[in-house]
Amino acid sequence: MLKPLADRVVIKMLESEETTKSGIILAPNAKEKPQIAEVVEVGPGREIDGKLEKMLVKKGDKVVVNKYSGTEVKYEGEDYTIVRQEDILAIAE
């Protein structure tokens, strides 16, 4: 498993909807990059002025991320994105 360092978080993007609320089916190239992801692994936090920054997300959380943030990686056949905690906008409850 990927173990993120500092304030980084490994996420797996959830599939985007293929139909709109009104029932229109979207072509694959018309879909936007999904912004909802599941947290797969969380780093220990970043040290700032000798204190460890608290990580606000945990493994299994569903989160909303900045649309164009992170680094996409393929690991053991799966696609993941590694983002900084500051790129996570909200936890979806």
N, CA, C and O atoms as CSV, one atom per row, in Angstrom:
chain,resi,resn,atom,element,x,y,z
A,1,MET,N,N,0.843,-1.191,0.000
A,1,MET,CA,C,0.000,0.000,0.000
A,1,MET,C,C,0.880,1.244,0.000
A,1,MET,O,O,1.985,1.235,0.543
A,2,LEU,N,N,0.394,2.280,-0.596
A,2,LEU,CA,C,1.099,3.553,-0.596
A,2,LEU,C,C,0.970,4.212,0.774
A,2,LEU,O,O,-0.140,4.320,1.296
A,3,LYS,N,N,2.057,4.646,1.358
A,3,LYS,CA,C,2.054,5.326,2.656
A,3,LYS,C,C,2.497,6.770,2.425
A,3,LYS,O,O,3.680,7.023,2.198
A,4,PRO,N,N,1.551,7.729,2.482
A,4,PRO,CA,C,1.908,9.119,2.204
A,4,PRO,C,C,2.756,9.737,3.312
A,4,PRO,O,O,2.668,9.348,4.477
A,5,LEU,N,N,3.569,10.696,2.927
A,5,LEU,CA,C,4.425,11.407,3.865
A,5,LEU,C,C,3.823,12.766,4.200
A,5,LEU,O,O,3.020,13.307,3.440
A,6,ALA,N,N,4.215,13.302,5.333
A,6,ALA,CA,C,3.822,14.643,5.792
A,6,ALA,C,C,2.305,14.814,5.762
A,6,ALA,O,O,1.576,13.982,6.302
A,7,ASP,N,N,1.826,15.892,5.130
A,7,ASP,CA,C,0.384,16.202,5.136
A,7,ASP,C,C,-0.298,15.724,3.862
A,7,ASP,O,O,-1.301,16.298,3.437
A,8,ARG,N,N,0.236,14.689,3.261
A,8,ARG,CA,C,-0.357,14.172,2.026
A,8,ARG,C,C,-1.375,13.074,2.330
A,8,ARG,O,O,-1.300,12.383,3.345
A,9,VAL,N,N,-2.327,12.944,1.408
A,9,VAL,CA,C,-3.419,11.987,1.554
A,9,VAL,C,C,-3.560,11.230,0.235
A,9,VAL,O,O,-3.593,11.842,-0.833
A,10,VAL,N,N,-3.643,9.905,0.307
A,10,VAL,CA,C,-3.884,9.086,-0.882
A,10,VAL,C,C,-5.393,8.911,-0.999
A,10,VAL,O,O,-6.051,8.459,-0.062
A,11,ILE,N,N,-5.937,9.278,-2.173
A,11,ILE,CA,C,-7.375,9.165,-2.404
A,11,ILE,C,C,-7.638,8.351,-3.661
A,11,ILE,O,O,-6.778,8.233,-4.534
A,12,LYS,N,N,-8.827,7.797,-3.739
A,12,LYS,CA,C,-9.276,7.091,-4.935
A,12,LYS,C,C,-10.528,7.806,-5.399
A,12,LYS,O,O,-11.520,7.880,-4.673
A,13,MET,N,N,-10.476,8.332,-6.613
A,13,MET,CA,C,-11.608,9.081,-7.146
A,13,MET,C,C,-12.779,8.137,-7.358
A,13,MET,O,O,-12.606,7.016,-7.835
A,14,LEU,N,N,-13.969,8.595,-7.003
A,14,LEU,CA,C,-15.178,7.812,-7.220
A,14,LEU,C,C,-15.692,8.105,-8.613
A,14,LEU,O,O,-15.467,9.194,-9.142
A,15,GLU,N,N,-16.374,7.156,-9.208
A,15,GLU,CA,C,-16.871,7.307,-10.579
A,15,GLU,C,C,-17.850,8.464,-10.678
A,15,GLU,O,O,-18.682,8.660,-9.792
A,16,SER,N,N,-17.751,9.230,-11.760
A,16,SER,CA,C,-18.696,10.319,-11.978
A,16,SER,C,C,-19.986,9.755,-12.555
A,16,SER,O,O,-19.991,8.682,-13.158
A,17,GLU,N,N,-21.057,10.475,-12.369
A,17,GLU,CA,C,-22.360,10.039,-12.865
A,17,GLU,C,C,-22.366,10.075,-14.390
A,17,GLU,O,O,-21.782,10.972,-14.998
A,18,GLU,N,N,-23.024,9.100,-15.002
A,18,GLU,CA,C,-23.091,9.042,-16.451
A,18,GLU,C,C,-24.371,9.654,-16.991
A,18,GLU,O,O,-24.512,9.827,-18.201
A,19,THR,N,N,-25.313,9.987,-16.103
A,19,THR,CA,C,-26.540,10.650,-16.538
A,19,THR,C,C,-26.770,11.864,-15.663
A,19,THR,O,O,-26.397,11.871,-14.490
A,20,THR,N,N,-27.382,12.886,-16.228
A,20,THR,CA,C,-27.722,14.073,-15.462
A,20,THR,C,C,-29.001,13.810,-14.686
A,20,THR,O,O,-29.668,12.798,-14.903
A,21,LYS,N,N,-29.345,14.722,-13.779
A,21,LYS,CA,C,-30.563,14.556,-12.990
A,21,LYS,C,C,-31.805,14.515,-13.871
A,21,LYS,O,O,-32.810,13.908,-13.501
A,22,SER,N,N,-31.741,15.161,-15.041
A,22,SER,CA,C,-32.895,15.155,-15.939
A,22,SER,C,C,-32.916,13.925,-16.843
A,22,SER,O,O,-33.811,13.789,-17.678
A,23,GLY,N,N,-31.920,13.010,-16.683
A,23,GLY,CA,C,-31.934,11.762,-17.430
A,23,GLY,C,C,-31.121,11.755,-18.707
A,23,GLY,O,O,-31.157,10.772,-19.446
A,24,ILE,N,N,-30.390,12.821,-18.990
A,24,ILE,CA,C,-29.562,12.877,-20.206
A,24,ILE,C,C,-28.298,12.059,-19.971
A,24,ILE,O,O,-27.606,12.248,-18.970
A,25,ILE,N,N,-27.998,11.149,-20.897
A,25,ILE,CA,C,-26.801,10.315,-20.793
A,25,ILE,C,C,-25.629,11.097,-21.382
A,25,ILE,O,O,-25.699,11.608,-22.499
A,26,LEU,N,N,-24.554,11.176,-20.602
A,26,LEU,CA,C,-23.377,11.934,-21.030
A,26,LEU,C,C,-22.400,11.042,-21.784
A,26,LEU,O,O,-22.171,9.893,-21.405
A,27,ALA,N,N,-21.834,11.577,-22.841
A,27,ALA,CA,C,-20.778,10.882,-23.571
A,27,ALA,C,C,-19.526,10.878,-22.689
A,27,ALA,O,O,-19.349,11.782,-21.872
A,28,PRO,N,N,-18.655,9.873,-22.844
A,28,PRO,CA,C,-17.458,9.801,-22.001
A,28,PRO,C,C,-16.612,11.073,-22.030
A,28,PRO,O,O,-16.047,11.445,-21.002
A,29,ASN,N,N,-16.507,11.743,-23.165
A,29,ASN,CA,C,-15.683,12.950,-23.246
A,29,ASN,C,C,-16.399,14.183,-22.694
A,29,ASN,O,O,-15.767,15.230,-22.553
A,30,ALA,N,N,-17.682,14.100,-22.381
A,30,ALA,CA,C,-18.432,15.237,-21.847
A,30,ALA,C,C,-18.441,15.254,-20.324
A,30,ALA,O,O,-18.856,16.240,-19.715
A,31,LYS,N,N,-17.988,14.174,-19.711
A,31,LYS,CA,C,-17.983,14.102,-18.254
A,31,LYS,C,C,-16.841,14.921,-17.690
A,31,LYS,O,O,-15.740,14.937,-18.241
A,32,GLU,N,N,-17.113,15.601,-16.584
A,32,GLU,CA,C,-16.058,16.337,-15.898
A,32,GLU,C,C,-15.297,15.388,-14.987
A,32,GLU,O,O,-15.797,14.330,-14.607
A,33,LYS,N,N,-14.086,15.784,-14.647
A,33,LYS,CA,C,-13.309,15.016,-13.695
A,33,LYS,C,C,-14.077,14.979,-12.372
A,33,LYS,O,O,-14.510,16.027,-11.892
A,34,PRO,N,N,-14.257,13.797,-11.771
A,34,PRO,CA,C,-14.992,13.737,-10.513
A,34,PRO,C,C,-14.254,14.470,-9.405
A,34,PRO,O,O,-13.025,14.537,-9.405
A,35,GLN,N,N,-15.004,15.016,-8.468
A,35,GLN,CA,C,-14.396,15.748,-7.372
A,35,GLN,C,C,-14.616,15.058,-6.033
A,35,GLN,O,O,-14.101,15.511,-5.010
A,36,ILE,N,N,-15.376,13.970,-6.029
A,36,ILE,CA,C,-15.610,13.220,-4.796
A,36,ILE,C,C,-14.674,12.012,-4.796
A,36,ILE,O,O,-14.570,11.292,-5.789
A,37,ALA,N,N,-14.001,11.804,-3.674
A,37,ALA,CA,C,-13.042,10.714,-3.572
A,37,ALA,C,C,-13.144,10.062,-2.205
A,37,ALA,O,O,-13.696,10.629,-1.262
A,38,GLU,N,N,-12.597,8.859,-2.122
A,38,GLU,CA,C,-12.520,8.167,-0.844
A,38,GLU,C,C,-11.071,8.194,-0.374
A,38,GLU,O,O,-10.156,7.938,-1.156
A,39,VAL,N,N,-10.865,8.502,0.897
A,39,VAL,CA,C,-9.530,8.528,1.472
A,39,VAL,C,C,-9.062,7.089,1.676
A,39,VAL,O,O,-9.730,6.295,2.339
A,40,VAL,N,N,-7.914,6.767,1.100
A,40,VAL,CA,C,-7.350,5.420,1.184
A,40,VAL,C,C,-6.307,5.345,2.291
A,40,VAL,O,O,-6.245,4.354,3.019
A,41,GLU,N,N,-5.485,6.387,2.424
A,41,GLU,CA,C,-4.428,6.414,3.435
A,41,GLU,C,C,-4.090,7.865,3.755
A,41,GLU,O,O,-4.197,8.736,2.892
A,42,VAL,N,N,-3.684,8.122,4.987
A,42,VAL,CA,C,-3.400,9.482,5.449
A,42,VAL,C,C,-1.992,9.530,6.026
A,42,VAL,O,O,-1.588,8.639,6.773
A,43,GLY,N,N,-1.241,10.584,5.672
A,43,GLY,CA,C,0.089,10.777,6.225
A,43,GLY,C,C,0.017,11.199,7.680
A,43,GLY,O,O,-1.067,11.465,8.198
A,44,PRO,N,N,1.170,11.262,8.349
A,44,PRO,CA,C,1.204,11.591,9.773
A,44,PRO,C,C,0.965,13.072,10.082
A,44,PRO,O,O,0.677,13.428,11.224
A,45,GLY,N,N,1.082,13.926,9.079
A,45,GLY,CA,C,0.957,15.369,9.303
A,45,GLY,C,C,2.280,16.058,9.042
A,45,GLY,O,O,3.333,15.421,9.015
A,46,ARG,N,N,2.216,17.355,8.851
A,46,ARG,CA,C,3.408,18.144,8.543
A,46,ARG,C,C,3.861,18.853,9.812
A,46,ARG,O,O,3.037,19.314,10.602
A,47,GLU,N,N,5.151,18.937,9.999
A,47,GLU,CA,C,5.684,19.630,11.164
A,47,GLU,C,C,5.826,21.115,10.856
A,47,GLU,O,O,6.482,21.499,9.887
A,48,ILE,N,N,5.203,21.949,11.694
A,48,ILE,CA,C,5.272,23.399,11.545
A,48,ILE,C,C,5.745,23.984,12.863
A,48,ILE,O,O,5.095,23.805,13.893
A,49,ASP,N,N,6.878,24.684,12.838
A,49,ASP,CA,C,7.469,25.289,14.045
A,49,ASP,C,C,7.589,24.291,15.192
A,49,ASP,O,O,7.299,24.623,16.341
A,50,GLY,N,N,8.010,23.088,14.884
A,50,GLY,CA,C,8.225,22.076,15.901
A,50,GLY,C,C,6.978,21.343,16.365
A,50,GLY,O,O,7.070,20.466,17.223
A,51,LYS,N,N,5.814,21.679,15.821
A,51,LYS,CA,C,4.561,21.005,16.211
A,51,LYS,C,C,3.994,20.268,15.010
A,51,LYS,O,O,4.060,20.749,13.879
A,52,LEU,N,N,3.441,19.103,15.271
A,52,LEU,CA,C,2.854,18.298,14.210
A,52,LEU,C,C,1.442,18.786,13.909
A,52,LEU,O,O,0.593,18.839,14.799
A,53,GLU,N,N,1.196,19.146,12.635
A,53,GLU,CA,C,-0.123,19.591,12.192
A,53,GLU,C,C,-1.101,18.422,12.293
A,53,GLU,O,O,-0.774,17.305,11.891
A,54,LYS,N,N,-2.287,18.668,12.823
A,54,LYS,CA,C,-3.301,17.623,12.967
A,54,LYS,C,C,-3.918,17.328,11.604
A,54,LYS,O,O,-4.251,18.242,10.850
A,55,MET,N,N,-4.065,16.034,11.297
A,55,MET,CA,C,-4.735,15.626,10.069
A,55,MET,C,C,-6.231,15.548,10.362
A,55,MET,O,O,-6.647,14.902,11.324
A,56,LEU,N,N,-7.030,16.202,9.537
A,56,LEU,CA,C,-8.467,16.318,9.767
A,56,LEU,C,C,-9.275,15.239,9.067
A,56,LEU,O,O,-10.469,15.095,9.330
A,57,VAL,N,N,-8.649,14.482,8.185
A,57,VAL,CA,C,-9.352,13.411,7.478
A,57,VAL,C,C,-8.792,12.076,7.936
A,57,VAL,O,O,-7.674,11.991,8.443
A,58,LYS,N,N,-9.600,11.028,7.745
A,58,LYS,CA,C,-9.155,9.685,8.120
A,58,LYS,C,C,-9.505,8.708,7.007
A,58,LYS,O,O,-10.316,9.001,6.129
A,59,LYS,N,N,-8.892,7.571,7.064
A,59,LYS,CA,C,-9.125,6.509,6.089
A,59,LYS,C,C,-10.616,6.194,6.037
A,59,LYS,O,O,-11.259,6.027,7.074
A,60,GLY,N,N,-11.169,6.111,4.804
A,60,GLY,CA,C,-12.579,5.793,4.618
A,60,GLY,C,C,-13.478,6.999,4.436
A,60,GLY,O,O,-14.616,6.853,3.991
A,61,ASP,N,N,-12.985,8.214,4.777
A,61,ASP,CA,C,-13.784,9.432,4.580
A,61,ASP,C,C,-14.052,9.660,3.101
A,61,ASP,O,O,-13.202,9.367,2.261
A,62,LYS,N,N,-15.220,10.177,2.781
A,62,LYS,CA,C,-15.537,10.651,1.428
A,62,LYS,C,C,-15.262,12.152,1.455
A,62,LYS,O,O,-15.761,12.862,2.328
A,63,VAL,N,N,-14.476,12.628,0.511
A,63,VAL,CA,C,-14.059,14.026,0.518
A,63,VAL,C,C,-14.280,14.688,-0.838
A,63,VAL,O,O,-14.359,14.024,-1.872
A,64,VAL,N,N,-14.377,16.007,-0.804
A,64,VAL,CA,C,-14.446,16.829,-2.010
A,64,VAL,C,C,-13.067,17.451,-2.178
A,64,VAL,O,O,-12.542,18.070,-1.253
A,65,VAL,N,N,-12.482,17.285,-3.361
A,65,VAL,CA,C,-11.133,17.799,-3.599
A,65,VAL,C,C,-11.153,18.868,-4.686
A,65,VAL,O,O,-12.058,18.924,-5.519
A,66,ASN,N,N,-10.130,19.709,-4.651
A,66,ASN,CA,C,-9.934,20.697,-5.698
A,66,ASN,C,C,-9.888,19.976,-7.041
A,66,ASN,O,O,-9.273,18.915,-7.154
A,67,LYS,N,N,-10.524,20.534,-8.041
A,67,LYS,CA,C,-10.685,19.878,-9.343
A,67,LYS,C,C,-9.358,19.490,-10.010
A,67,LYS,O,O,-9.259,18.410,-10.592
A,68,TYR,N,N,-8.361,20.338,-9.935
A,68,TYR,CA,C,-7.111,20.075,-10.669
A,68,TYR,C,C,-5.926,19.859,-9.737
A,68,TYR,O,O,-4.792,20.168,-10.102
A,69,SER,N,N,-6.168,19.337,-8.549
A,69,SER,CA,C,-5.076,19.163,-7.600
A,69,SER,C,C,-4.573,17.730,-7.587
A,69,SER,O,O,-5.232,16.812,-8.074
A,70,GLY,N,N,-3.407,17.568,-7.026
A,70,GLY,CA,C,-2.877,16.238,-6.788
A,70,GLY,C,C,-2.024,15.674,-7.905
A,70,GLY,O,O,-1.914,16.230,-8.998
A,71,THR,N,N,-1.433,14.553,-7.578
A,71,THR,CA,C,-0.591,13.806,-8.507
A,71,THR,C,C,-1.225,12.444,-8.706
A,71,THR,O,O,-1.433,11.701,-7.747
A,72,GLU,N,N,-1.531,12.116,-9.950
A,72,GLU,CA,C,-2.146,10.828,-10.249
A,72,GLU,C,C,-1.059,9.767,-10.366
A,72,GLU,O,O,-0.040,9.971,-11.026
A,73,VAL,N,N,-1.295,8.624,-9.711
A,73,VAL,CA,C,-0.346,7.517,-9.765
A,73,VAL,C,C,-1.099,6.210,-9.994
A,73,VAL,O,O,-2.261,6.066,-9.613
A,74,LYS,N,N,-0.417,5.276,-10.617
A,74,LYS,CA,C,-0.960,3.931,-10.794
A,74,LYS,C,C,-0.092,3.030,-9.936
A,74,LYS,O,O,1.130,3.009,-10.078
A,75,TYR,N,N,-0.740,2.275,-9.031
A,75,TYR,CA,C,-0.010,1.406,-8.114
A,75,TYR,C,C,-0.724,0.065,-8.047
A,75,TYR,O,O,-1.905,0.006,-7.706
A,76,GLU,N,N,-0.029,-0.991,-8.365
A,76,GLU,CA,C,-0.575,-2.343,-8.377
A,76,GLU,C,C,-1.885,-2.421,-9.160
A,76,GLU,O,O,-2.843,-3.060,-8.725
A,77,GLY,N,N,-1.916,-1.758,-10.327
A,77,GLY,CA,C,-3.057,-1.818,-11.226
A,77,GLY,C,C,-4.214,-0.899,-10.874
A,77,GLY,O,O,-5.216,-0.889,-11.588
A,78,GLU,N,N,-4.113,-0.132,-9.804
A,78,GLU,CA,C,-5.181,0.781,-9.374
A,78,GLU,C,C,-4.738,2.229,-9.578
A,78,GLU,O,O,-3.555,2.547,-9.461
A,79,ASP,N,N,-5.702,3.103,-9.883
A,79,ASP,CA,C,-5.423,4.531,-10.041
A,79,ASP,C,C,-5.710,5.255,-8.736
A,79,ASP,O,O,-6.792,5.123,-8.165
A,80,TYR,N,N,-4.731,6.022,-8.270
A,80,TYR,CA,C,-4.858,6.812,-7.056
A,80,TYR,C,C,-4.436,8.241,-7.352
A,80,TYR,O,O,-3.797,8.515,-8.368
A,81,THR,N,N,-4.796,9.140,-6.462
A,81,THR,CA,C,-4.325,10.517,-6.523
A,81,THR,C,C,-3.766,10.861,-5.156
A,81,THR,O,O,-4.365,10.525,-4.134
A,82,ILE,N,N,-2.619,11.530,-5.131
A,82,ILE,CA,C,-2.030,11.975,-3.873
A,82,ILE,C,C,-2.186,13.488,-3.811
A,82,ILE,O,O,-1.716,14.210,-4.690
A,83,VAL,N,N,-2.855,13.959,-2.753
A,83,VAL,CA,C,-3.101,15.389,-2.579
A,83,VAL,C,C,-2.589,15.830,-1.213
A,83,VAL,O,O,-2.389,15.010,-0.317
A,84,ARG,N,N,-2.383,17.122,-1.070
A,84,ARG,CA,C,-2.087,17.681,0.243
A,84,ARG,C,C,-3.408,17.892,0.970
A,84,ARG,O,O,-4.446,18.083,0.336
A,85,GLN,N,N,-3.370,17.859,2.274
A,85,GLN,CA,C,-4.594,18.060,3.045
A,85,GLN,C,C,-5.266,19.389,2.675
A,85,GLN,O,O,-6.494,19.477,2.682
A,86,GLU,N,N,-4.490,20.407,2.358
A,86,GLU,CA,C,-5.065,21.717,2.017
A,86,GLU,C,C,-5.859,21.695,0.703
A,86,GLU,O,O,-6.639,22.611,0.446
A,87,ASP,N,N,-5.673,20.669,-0.125
A,87,ASP,CA,C,-6.435,20.537,-1.374
A,87,ASP,C,C,-7.785,19.859,-1.162
A,87,ASP,O,O,-8.594,19.780,-2.087
A,88,ILE,N,N,-8.028,19.369,0.051
A,88,ILE,CA,C,-9.326,18.769,0.379
A,88,ILE,C,C,-10.218,19.887,0.889
A,88,ILE,O,O,-9.906,20.558,1.873
A,89,LEU,N,N,-11.339,20.072,0.196
A,89,LEU,CA,C,-12.224,21.196,0.498
A,89,LEU,C,C,-13.268,20.868,1.565
A,89,LEU,O,O,-13.659,21.745,2.335
A,90,ALA,N,N,-13.723,19.612,1.617
A,90,ALA,CA,C,-14.777,19.250,2.570
A,90,ALA,C,C,-14.822,17.741,2.746
A,90,ALA,O,O,-14.338,16.984,1.905
A,91,ILE,N,N,-15.416,17.323,3.859
A,91,ILE,CA,C,-15.713,15.916,4.093
A,91,ILE,C,C,-17.200,15.743,3.819
A,91,ILE,O,O,-18.022,16.470,4.376
A,92,ALA,N,N,-17.548,14.789,2.970
A,92,ALA,CA,C,-18.962,14.534,2.632
A,92,ALA,C,C,-19.505,13.522,3.639
A,92,ALA,O,O,-19.032,12.388,3.711
A,93,GLU,N,N,-20.501,13.944,4.411
A,93,GLU,CA,C,-21.078,13.050,5.429
A,93,GLU,C,C,-22.422,12.552,5.014
A,93,GLU,O,O,-23.052,11.790,5.748
